[in-house]
Amino acid sequence: MDLSLERPEGYIYVRRVGARGITLIDREITRSFLLAPDRAVEDWPVTAVEALDASHVEAVLALRPELVVLGTGERQAFPAAAFMAGFLRKGIGIEVMDNAAAARTYNLLAGEGRRVIAAFIL
């Protein structure tokens, strides 16, 4: 059997999710960030899901998402209703999951050419 490594092309992908950081292609990020298929916005000023509120919605919307995937750390935790409502009022779906599941979902959707934005809390 012939095994060969194929790396996705055309979008920034998540290569690895760890307890303290997430590796994008070949670079590890250790602070919360936003990820679009064409760019990463580092140092997103969120350190816990409890800190999310309506004021954090605009930074995500500025990336023009079709769908938002929120990674809340090692465990799934739901943010305040005001944060979720900010997306739903604009007709943008949001899914909340742990960082590993969010990374898998983001990679799958970005690989399909969808305009998905992942928000990772670290």
N, CA and C of each residue as an Amber inpcrd file, in Angstrom:
protein
   366
   0.8490000  -1.1720000   0.0000000   0.0000000   0.0000000   0.0000000
   0.8960000   1.2360000   0.0000000   0.5750000   2.1970000  -0.8450000
   1.3220000   3.4370000  -0.9500000   0.6240000   4.5070000  -0.1180000
   1.3430000   5.0770000   0.8420000   0.8040000   6.1500000   1.6650000
   1.5040000   7.4420000   1.2940000   0.7380000   8.4820000   1.1270000
   1.3410000   9.7730000   0.8230000   0.5980000  10.8630000   1.5840000
   1.3440000  11.8900000   1.9550000   0.7880000  13.0100000   2.6890000
   0.2110000  14.0280000   1.7130000  -1.0590000  14.3570000   1.9130000
  -1.6910000  15.3980000   1.1110000  -2.1650000  16.4810000   2.0540000
  -1.7000000  17.6930000   1.8110000  -2.1240000  18.8270000   2.6240000
  -3.1970000  19.5950000   1.8710000  -4.2270000  20.0270000   2.5930000
  -5.2640000  20.8240000   1.9360000  -4.6760000  22.1100000   1.3520000
  -5.2300000  22.5480000   0.2650000  -4.7930000  23.7920000  -0.3620000
  -5.9900000  24.7260000  -0.5040000  -5.7250000  26.0030000  -0.5310000
  -6.7730000  26.9800000  -0.7730000  -7.4180000  27.5450000   0.4710000
  -7.0340000  27.0640000   1.6640000  -7.5620000  27.6180000   2.8990000
  -6.6030000  27.2930000   4.0460000  -6.6930000  28.0910000   5.1030000
  -5.9130000  27.8320000   6.3050000  -6.6130000  26.7110000   7.0620000
  -5.8990000  25.6750000   7.3940000  -6.5160000  24.5440000   8.0810000
  -5.8960000  24.3220000   9.4540000  -6.6560000  23.6570000  10.3180000
  -6.1840000  23.3030000  11.6500000  -5.5070000  21.9430000  11.5460000
  -4.2590000  21.9210000  11.9560000  -3.4900000  20.6760000  11.8970000
  -3.5570000  19.8980000  13.1980000  -3.5880000  20.6170000  14.3310000
  -3.5540000  19.9480000  15.6290000  -4.2430000  20.8100000  16.6720000
  -4.9490000  20.1450000  17.5940000  -5.5720000  20.8270000  18.7230000
  -4.9950000  20.2220000  19.9940000  -4.4200000  21.0630000  20.8350000
  -3.8770000  20.6250000  22.1160000  -4.5620000  21.3500000  23.2580000
  -4.1930000  21.0010000  24.4780000  -4.8030000  21.6180000  25.6590000
  -4.4420000  23.0940000  25.7840000  -3.2660000  23.4850000  25.3040000
  -2.8100000  24.8630000  25.4730000  -2.6690000  25.6470000  24.1680000
  -2.9030000  25.0040000  23.0360000  -2.7510000  25.7060000  21.7770000
  -3.3370000  24.9520000  20.6030000  -3.4530000  25.6490000  19.4880000
  -3.9760000  25.0780000  18.2500000  -2.9720000  25.3860000  17.1510000
  -2.6300000  24.3780000  16.3630000  -1.6700000  24.5610000  15.2850000
  -2.4110000  24.7710000  13.9750000  -2.1430000  25.9110000  13.3420000
  -2.6750000  26.2210000  12.0190000  -1.5600000  25.9510000  11.0160000
  -1.7620000  25.0320000  10.1390000  -0.7720000  24.5640000   9.1790000
   0.4800000  24.1650000   9.9670000   1.4770000  25.0640000  10.1190000
   2.6930000  24.7320000  10.8720000   2.9950000  25.7260000  11.9850000
   2.0110000  26.4950000  12.4190000   2.2330000  27.5160000  13.4430000
   1.2520000  27.3320000  14.5950000   1.8050000  27.2160000  15.8120000
   0.9510000  27.0500000  16.9800000   0.5270000  28.4100000  17.5290000
  -0.7600000  28.5250000  17.8420000  -1.3190000  29.7390000  18.4400000
  -1.7900000  29.3690000  19.8410000  -1.4350000  30.1970000  20.8200000
  -1.7300000  29.8770000  22.2150000  -2.6720000  30.8720000  22.8790000
  -3.2160000  31.8000000  22.1090000  -4.2070000  32.7500000  22.6250000
  -5.4600000  32.6640000  21.7540000  -6.5960000  33.0360000  22.3210000
  -7.8640000  32.9710000  21.5770000  -7.7330000  33.6960000  20.2480000
  -8.3950000  33.1410000  19.2140000  -8.2950000  33.7360000  17.8750000
  -9.5260000  33.3910000  17.0420000  -9.6670000  34.1280000  15.9390000
 -10.7100000  33.8740000  14.9540000 -10.0440000  33.3210000  13.7060000
 -10.7040000  32.3830000  13.0600000 -10.1220000  31.7590000  11.8740000
 -11.1240000  31.7550000  10.7320000 -10.7070000  32.3590000   9.6230000
 -11.4590000  32.3360000   8.3700000 -10.6350000  31.5260000   7.3800000
 -11.2330000  31.0450000   6.3160000 -10.4550000  30.2680000   5.3440000
  -9.2540000  31.0130000   4.7670000  -9.3200000  32.3450000   4.7380000
  -8.2350000  33.1130000   4.1240000  -7.3480000  33.8720000   5.1090000
  -7.6800000  33.8560000   6.4070000  -6.8470000  34.5620000   7.3820000
  -7.2020000  34.1810000   8.8180000  -6.2310000  34.4080000   9.6950000
  -6.4340000  34.2270000  11.1330000  -6.3160000  35.5890000  11.7880000
  -7.2240000  35.8750000  12.7060000  -7.1870000  37.1150000  13.4750000
  -6.7620000  36.7180000  14.8880000  -5.5110000  37.0070000  15.2070000
  -4.9620000  36.5790000  16.4880000  -5.3060000  37.5410000  17.6160000
  -5.1060000  37.0620000  18.8300000  -5.3380000  37.8320000  20.0510000
  -6.7630000  38.3530000  20.1670000  -7.7280000  37.4840000  19.8440000
  -9.1320000  37.8190000  20.0800000  -9.2780000  37.9610000  21.5940000
  -9.7690000  39.0770000  22.1120000  -9.7140000  39.3450000  23.5540000
 -10.7720000  38.6080000  24.3810000 -10.7990000  37.2890000  24.2600000
 -11.7380000  36.4730000  25.0250000 -10.9350000  35.3490000  25.6800000
 -11.0840000  35.1970000  26.9890000 -10.3480000  34.1380000  27.6800000
 -11.2570000  33.0750000  28.2790000 -12.5570000  33.3210000  28.2800000
 -13.5120000  32.3520000  28.8280000 -14.8640000  32.5620000  28.1590000
 -15.6030000  31.4880000  28.0150000 -16.9110000  31.5750000  27.3660000
 -17.8520000  32.4910000  28.1470000 -17.6880000  32.5610000  29.4510000
 -18.5410000  33.4210000  30.2790000 -18.3280000  34.9000000  29.9660000
 -17.2050000  35.2390000  29.3740000 -16.8940000  36.6370000  29.0510000
 -17.5350000  37.0970000  27.7410000 -18.0350000  36.1680000  26.9390000
 -18.6340000  36.5380000  25.6550000 -19.9420000  37.2840000  25.8610000
 -20.0810000  38.3850000  25.1300000 -21.3350000  39.1250000  25.1540000
 -21.5620000  39.7430000  23.7770000 -22.5580000  40.5510000  23.6500000
 -22.9230000  41.1320000  22.3560000 -21.7850000  41.9500000  21.7470000
 -20.9100000  42.5120000  22.5610000 -19.8160000  43.3300000  22.0320000
 -18.7960000  42.5080000  21.2420000 -18.7290000  41.2210000  21.4450000
 -17.7760000  40.3620000  20.7310000 -18.3040000  39.8890000  19.3760000
 -19.5580000  40.1080000  19.1210000 -20.1790000  39.6410000  17.8820000
 -19.6100000  40.3810000  16.6650000 -19.3940000  41.6740000  16.7790000
 -18.9680000  42.4780000  15.6290000 -17.6390000  42.0150000  15.0340000
 -16.6880000  41.6180000  15.8640000 -15.3890000  41.1550000  15.3540000
 -15.5650000  39.9140000  14.4790000 -16.4820000  39.0510000  14.8600000
 -16.7430000  37.8410000  14.0750000 -17.4990000  38.2030000  12.7940000
 -18.5020000  39.0640000  12.9020000 -19.2890000  39.4580000  11.7320000
 -18.4440000  40.2030000  10.6970000 -17.3960000  40.8790000  11.1380000
 -16.5220000  41.6130000  10.2110000 -15.8400000  40.6710000   9.2140000
 -15.7730000  39.3820000   9.5330000 -15.1610000  38.3890000   8.6410000
 -16.1700000  37.8020000   7.6490000 -17.3910000  38.3110000   7.6540000
 -18.4520000  37.9200000   6.7220000 -18.7460000  36.4130000   6.7220000
 -19.1340000  35.8710000   7.8730000 -19.3810000  34.4280000   7.9340000
 -20.7050000  34.0090000   7.3140000 -20.6990000  32.8080000   6.8020000
 -21.9140000  32.1180000   6.3860000 -22.4200000  31.3070000   7.5880000
 -21.4600000  30.8300000   8.3740000 -21.7130000  30.0100000   9.5590000
 -20.5710000  30.2410000  10.5300000 -20.8700000  30.2340000  11.8280000
 -19.8490000  30.4160000  12.8620000 -19.7660000  29.1400000  13.6930000
 -18.5380000  28.7030000  13.9310000 -18.2710000  27.5630000  14.8000000
 -17.5010000  28.1090000  15.9920000 -18.0500000  27.9700000  17.1910000
 -17.4150000  28.4790000  18.4030000 -16.8050000  27.3290000  19.1800000
 -15.4840000  27.3460000  19.3140000 -14.7750000  26.3650000  20.1330000
 -14.5610000  26.9440000  21.5120000 -15.0830000  26.2790000  22.5400000
 -15.0900000  26.8440000  23.8920000 -14.0360000  26.2360000  24.8150000
 -12.9890000  25.6600000  24.2550000 -11.9430000  25.0740000  25.0890000
 -12.0090000  23.5600000  25.0560000 -11.5510000  22.9370000  26.1230000
 -11.5250000  21.4770000  26.1760000 -12.9100000  20.8610000  26.3630000
 -13.8370000  21.6640000  26.8520000 -15.2100000  21.1900000  27.0510000
 -16.1940000  22.1740000  26.3970000 -17.3020000  21.6310000  25.9690000
 -18.3530000  22.4650000  25.3980000 -19.0300000  23.2560000  26.5180000
 -19.1920000  24.5600000  26.3080000 -19.8950000  25.4260000  27.2540000
 -20.6230000  26.4810000  26.4310000 -21.8370000  26.7730000  26.8080000
 -22.6340000  27.7110000  26.0190000 -22.4950000  29.1360000  26.5230000
 -22.3330000  30.0940000  25.5860000 -22.2270000  31.5080000  25.9660000
 -23.5940000  32.0930000  26.2940000 -23.5730000  33.3420000  26.7430000
 -24.8080000  34.0570000  27.0810000 -25.7030000  34.1720000  25.8440000
 -26.9890000  34.2360000  26.0890000 -27.9700000  34.3320000  25.0110000
 -27.7500000  35.5760000  24.1520000 -27.2760000  36.6700000  24.7420000
 -27.0520000  37.9130000  23.9810000 -26.0000000  37.7030000  22.9030000
 -24.9850000  36.9070000  23.1810000 -23.9490000  36.6140000  22.1910000
 -24.5440000  35.7960000  21.0450000 -25.2580000  34.7580000  21.3630000
 -25.8640000  33.8940000  20.3370000 -26.8690000  34.6840000  19.4990000
 -27.6710000  35.5140000  20.1400000 -28.7140000  36.2700000  19.4440000
 -28.1280000  37.2410000  18.4290000 -26.9250000  37.7390000  18.6840000
 -26.2900000  38.6520000  17.7430000 -26.0970000  38.0450000  16.3650000
 -25.8740000  36.7490000  16.3020000 -25.7180000  36.0580000  15.0190000
 -27.0720000  35.6730000  14.4400000 -27.9390000  35.1830000  15.2940000
 -29.2430000  34.7220000  14.8210000 -30.0670000  35.8630000  14.2340000
 -29.9370000  37.0710000  14.8020000 -30.6440000  38.2380000  14.2490000
 -30.1780000  38.5570000  12.8320000 -28.9530000  38.2290000  12.5100000
 -28.3930000  38.4720000  11.1740000 -28.6060000  37.2860000  10.2360000
 -29.2520000  36.2380000  10.7280000 -29.4990000  35.0620000   9.9060000
 -28.2750000  34.1740000   9.7280000 -27.3340000  34.2630000  10.6580000
 -26.0990000  33.4770000  10.5860000 -26.1520000  32.3960000  11.6590000
 -25.9900000  31.1560000  11.2350000 -26.0060000  30.0490000  12.1750000
 -24.7490000  30.0250000  13.0150000 -24.8860000  29.5630000  14.2540000
 -23.7310000  29.4090000  15.1430000 -23.8450000  28.0720000  15.8550000
 -22.7400000  27.3430000  15.8640000 -22.6660000  26.0540000  16.5460000
 -21.6050000  26.1400000  17.6240000 -21.8910000  25.6060000  18.7930000
 -20.9760000  25.6480000  19.9250000 -20.4910000  24.2400000  20.2200000
 -19.1650000  24.0820000  20.3490000 -18.5860000  22.7700000  20.6300000
 -17.2170000  22.9380000  21.2700000 -16.6160000  21.8450000  21.7040000
 -15.2540000  21.9490000  22.2410000 -14.2940000  22.2480000  21.0960000
 -13.0630000  22.6520000  21.4170000 -12.1230000  23.0800000  20.3810000
 -11.7880000  21.9850000  19.3780000 -11.6440000  20.7470000  19.8270000
 -11.3080000  19.6670000  18.8960000 -12.4300000  19.4540000  17.8790000
 -13.6690000  19.4260000  18.3420000 -14.8050000  19.2560000  17.4340000
 -14.9520000  20.4760000  16.5190000 -14.7110000  21.6710000  17.0650000
 -14.8010000  22.8890000  16.2550000 -13.7560000  22.8720000  15.1440000
 -12.5550000  22.4010000  15.4480000 -11.4970000  22.3230000  14.4360000
 -11.8640000  21.3400000  13.3320000 -12.3860000  20.1830000  13.6940000
 -12.7950000  19.1970000  12.6820000 -13.9060000  19.7460000  11.8050000
 -14.8790000  20.3930000  12.4250000 -16.0050000  20.9500000  11.6830000
 -15.5420000  22.0660000  10.7580000 -14.7010000  22.9520000  11.2780000
 -14.1540000  24.0340000  10.4590000 -13.4090000  23.4630000   9.2480000
 -12.5000000  22.5160000   9.4660000 -11.7190000  21.9360000   8.3620000
 -12.6260000  21.3320000   7.2970000 -13.6490000  20.6300000   7.7220000
 -14.5730000  20.0000000   6.7780000 -15.2990000  21.0540000   5.9440000
 -15.8680000  22.0690000   6.6090000 -16.6370000  23.0880000   5.8990000
 -15.7490000  23.9740000   5.0300000 -14.5870000  24.3670000   5.5350000
 -13.6650000  25.1760000   4.7380000 -13.1840000  24.3870000   3.5240000
 -12.9650000  23.0920000   3.6960000 -12.5490000  22.2360000   2.5880000
 -13.6150000  22.1230000   1.5060000 -14.8670000  22.3320000   1.8850000
 -15.9750000  22.3210000   0.9210000 -16.1710000  23.6900000   0.2640000
 -15.3420000  24.6620000   0.6550000 -15.4600000  25.9930000   0.0750000
 -16.4700000  26.8980000   0.7530000 -16.9510000  26.4950000   1.9300000
 -17.9260000  27.3240000   2.6570000 -17.2210000  28.4710000   3.3760000
 -17.9230000  29.5610000   3.5910000 -17.3790000  30.7230000   4.3070000
 -17.6690000  30.5400000   5.7950000 -16.9410000  29.6420000   6.4230000
 -17.0940000  29.3450000   7.8380000 -16.0530000  30.1290000   8.6160000
 -16.4580000  30.6410000   9.7790000 -15.5500000  31.3260000  10.6780000
 -15.5310000  30.5220000  11.9730000 -14.3290000  30.1830000  12.4280000
 -14.1800000  29.4940000  13.7120000 -13.6330000  30.4850000  14.7270000
 -14.2310000  30.5060000  15.8920000 -13.7620000  31.3300000  17.0010000
 -13.2940000  30.3660000  18.0810000 -12.0140000  30.3920000  18.3830000
 -11.4310000  29.4680000  19.3610000 -11.0690000  30.2160000  20.6390000
 -11.5520000  29.7110000  21.7710000 -11.2050000  30.2710000  23.0720000
 -10.1040000  29.4020000  23.6720000  -8.9780000  30.0380000  23.9710000
  -7.8370000  29.3410000  24.5750000  -7.4830000  30.0010000  25.9040000
